[in-house]
C-alpha cells in the first residue's frame, strides 16, 4: 500500500510539472502573439514580453501579465521536478552526490525566477538582469550536474544528457555577454530548450513509475 501511495504521488507530481511547463509554452506564445506591434524573436530579448511598454511605445499590459503568470506557475512546478528527478540516481555514491547538488541548485533557482517575473525589464532593468543571471546560472549548473549523472548511470537514456550538454554550451555563450545583440535569439532557444529538457526528464520518470507498477 505504501508503494502504491508513493507511485500515486509521483504521478500527481509529474502531471503538475507537465502542466507548469506546457502552460509556460502556451502563455508565452500567446504573449508574443498579442505583443503590440508584433514580437521579434530574433531581435527582442525574451524578457521584452514582460515589459510594461512595448518597443513601439504602446502599453503592454496583456502580454506582460501573461509573461508573469507563465513564469510564476512554471517556477512553482519546477520545485517538485527537482525533487522527483533524483529517484533514478541511486546506483553509486557519485550519482547520489551529483543529483543532490543538482536538485539543491535547481530548488534554489525558484525565487529568482519569481524575481524575473515581477521585475519588468523596462522599469527595473538592474534587478531584472541580476535575477535573470542568478536563475539562469543555478538552473544551468543543475542541468549540467544531472547530465553528468545521466552519463554515469547504467540504464538512463544518454540522449537526455547530450541535450543537456548542448544547452550548457549555448548557455555559456550567453553568460559571456548577456546583453549582446545575438543573445536575443539564443536566449529564446535555450530557455525553451531547457523547459523541453524538463519535460523529457519528467516523461522518463513517469515511465519509470509506470514500469515499477507493472
PyMOL commands that set and color helices and strands:
alter all, ss='L'
color gray80, all
select helices_A, chain A and resi 2-34+46-50+61-88+93-108+110-118+125-152+159-176+183-213
alter helices_A, ss='H'
color red, helices_A
deselect
rebuild
show_as cartoon
